[in-house]
């Protein structure tokens, strides 16, 4: 490439940046000008031919066409698998001290799920019975009473209700609350590892780049309490083979939980109504105060 060509391309970038100089909102102006500079730098780096650029436009178009208003959000999935979601999470949740680590929200949350009593079983489909319980506290160790724990996970077939139309509404989803001591208890089934949807543009990208599409087994939490910052996180099964290669880069060591086998006929089994052997996972959450 000649110097004249480089100068012309650089001049084009600056011309486009200058076109946004009068954007009234300063934040929008910053975002658009930075977007132009980085996008132009990317194009200058990879030098796509016109067929490649058209293929990129078609790829993004198809990504949008895979989205719906209820369950499937292919753009979130694309953001997740490129590590962008975790970078945004890291920037926005630089946690204070001992607060519980956050991680990606994921594309399969559903609002308006059933309110559940402490220890209520949210599994309407078969699986290995499990109890997940512990305490919600603040960063000073004080109990957080009345915290809402919005919980969701896949069924044993690796699919979420809503995604899998054969599952009952609200299966493996629910809203629990901590008591006055901060204690919460959830009856469920042991989470399983599963593939992210690979029937769309994201799946094609993963296959073309030689990446697997699996997520390690986990339980999703969104925890809210007045006066505290909302926590969005997962709790991952210790020993899962995909902990070190999560397709969406969401694993943090502090979020890994070892489940222990427990026998039926014990006081703990009787307390929560287990008539068979089950797995117990004890995990405490620490919420930071919301900024004033």
N, C-alpha and C positions, 0 to 999 in steps of 0.2 A: 504494500500500500504506500502511495506517495505521501509526502508531507502535506501536499495540498488537499488530498482526500481526508487525512486525519483532521486537518484544520476545519474543513467543511463540516465533518461530522460533529466535531466539538462545538462549532458555532451553532449547529442545529439544536443540540442539547441546550445550550444557553438561551437560544431563542424561545424554546418551549418553556424552560424554567421561568423566563421573564414574562411569559404570557399569564402566569399565575400571580404576578407580583401585586396586583391590585385586589386580590381576594380579600373581602372584608374581614372574615374570621381568621385571626392570626394562626390558630391551630390548624385549620384546614389549609391555609397557605403553606405552613411548614410541611404538612403531610404530602401535599400534592407536589411541591418542589422537590422534596426528598425522593418521592416515588419516581418522578421523571429522571432524576440523576441516576438512581440505582437501576431502574429498568433500562435506560439507555446504556449504562455501563455493562449490564448483563448481555444485551444484544451485541454490543461491540466486542465483548469477550468471546462469545460462542459463534458469532457471525453466521446466523442461520440463513440458509437459502430460502427462496420464496415458498417452496413446497413445505419446508420444515415449519416456517412461520404459520402457514395456513393450517398445517396439522396441529400446531399448538392452539390456534383459535378454535378448531373443531374439538379438541380435547376439552378445553374449558367449557365450550357450549354443551358437550355431552355430560360433563360433570354437573352443570346446572340442571340439565334435563333429568338426572337421576334423583334430584331432591324432591321431597314432598313436605307438606305442612305438619305431618304427624310424627313419623318415625325416621325416615331416611334423609340424612343430610350429608350428601357426598362431598360438599365443600369442607365441612368440618372434618370428615374422614381424610381428605387430602391434606388439610392443615395438620392433622394429627400425625400422619405417616411421613410428613416432611419435617417433623419436629418443631413446627412453628407454634403449635398450640402449647407445647411445653415451654417454649421460650417466652411466650406471652404470659404464661402462668408464673414463670420465674421472675419476670420483671414486675408483675403486679402483686406478688405474694412473697416478698422478701421477709420471711417470718421472723418475729422477735423471739430470741432465746429458745425456750422449750416448747413453743407452740407446735401443734401437729402440722406436718408438712402437707401442702396441697398437691394436687395433680390434675390432669386433664378432666374436663367435664364429660366428654364423650358425646356421641350423637344419638344415644338411645334413652335419654331421660324423658319421662312423661309426667307432666304436672297433674295435680288433682287425684292422686292415688289414695287408697283408703287410709284413714286414721286407724291405727292399731293399738291395742292394749299392750302393756308391758308383757313380754314373753309370748305374745300371740304368734302363731305359726303363719308366715306369709307364703309358704310353699303350697300351691294347689296342684302341683305335679310331682311325681316321684323323684327321689334322690337320696343321697346319704344324709340322714338327719344331722342337724348341727345347731349349736347354740353359740351366738356371739353376744357377749355382754361385757360391761365395764362401766367406767365413769366418765362423765364430761366435767372438766374442771377448767378454771381460768389459769393464767400463767403464774398466779401466786398460790395455786393449789386449792383454791376455794371451789366448792361444788357449784355447778351451773344448773339450777333447777329449771324445769320447763323448757329445756332445749328441744327443738324439733329435729329429729334425725330422719331425713327423707332417704330411703334406702332402696336400691334396686340391683338386680343381678340376673344372669342368664339361668335358664333351666338346665337340666342335665344334658340336653341336646345341644348346648352351646348357643342358644338363641334367646333373645329377650321377648317378653310378651309385647304385643304390638308389632314387633318384627315378625314373630311367628304367629300367624292367625289362628293356629290350632290351640294355643294356650288360653286359658280363661283370663278375662279382664282382671288386671291387678295382680296377676301371678308374679310372685317374687318381687313385689314392690310394696311399699307401705311407709307410713309416717308414724314413727314412734316418738315418745317423749321421755326425757329424764325426770326422775322423781326429785324430792327435796334434797336428797343426798347426792344428786347428780347421776344416779345409777340408771342404766338402760339395759334392756334385754330383748334380744331378737331370736325367735325360732325360725329356722330356715333349712336349706340343704347346703351341703358343702359345695362351694363354688368350683367350677371346672374351667380349664383353659379352653379357648375357642378361637376360630378364625374370624377376623373382621370380614365384612361383605366383600367378596372378590369378583362379583358379577358385573362390575361397572368400570369406569375409567381408573379408579384407584387400584383395583385388582389387576388391571392390565399393566399399570405402571410397576406394581410390585413384582409381577411375573417377569416383565422385561428387564428388570434390574437385578433379578436373582434373589429377591428378598422373600422370606416367608411372611405369612399373613396372620400369625397367631399372637394372641394376647395371653399372658399368664392369668391363672384363675384369680378372681378378685370380687370384692363386694364394694359397690359404690355407696358413698355417703355425701349428702349435702346437709350440713348442720347449721341451724340458725337459732339465735337467742337474742332477745333485746339487749342492746348495749355491747354486743360482741360482733366481731367480723365474721361473716358467713364463711364456713369452711367447705370446700369441695375437694373430696379426696377419694382414694380407694384404700382398701386393706387387702393385700395380696397373700396368697397361700405360700408359706415357706416350702421350699423343696420343689416348686414348680419348674419344669424344664425350660420355660420361656422367660424366667425372671431377668436373665442377662441379655435378652434379645427381643424385648417387647416391641411389637410392630409399631407402636405409637410412642415409645420412649417414656412411658409414664411411671416406671418403677423407681422408688426411692427406698434405700435400705430401712429407714425408720418406719416404713409402711408395711413391712413384711411380718406376717403373723403365723406362728406355729400352732396348728390345731392339735389337740390331744384327744385320743380315744377315751370315752367314758362308758361305763357299764350301765345298763338298765338296773332298776332296783335300788339305786343309791339315792340319798336325800336330794342331790341336785337333779337327778332324773325325775323324781317324784314332784319336786317343786315346779318344774316346767312341763310336766305331763308327758315325758318320754317313756313310751312303753317298750322301746328297743334300745340297743346300744346307739351311741351318738358321738359326735365330735364337738369338743368345746374349744372356743377361741376367746380369750380374754384380752380386750384392747381398750385402753383409755385414750380419750381425746382431750386436747388442751386448746382452748380458744383464746385468742388475743382480744383485748378490748377494741371496740371500734374507735376510729379517730374522732375526736370531738370537733 
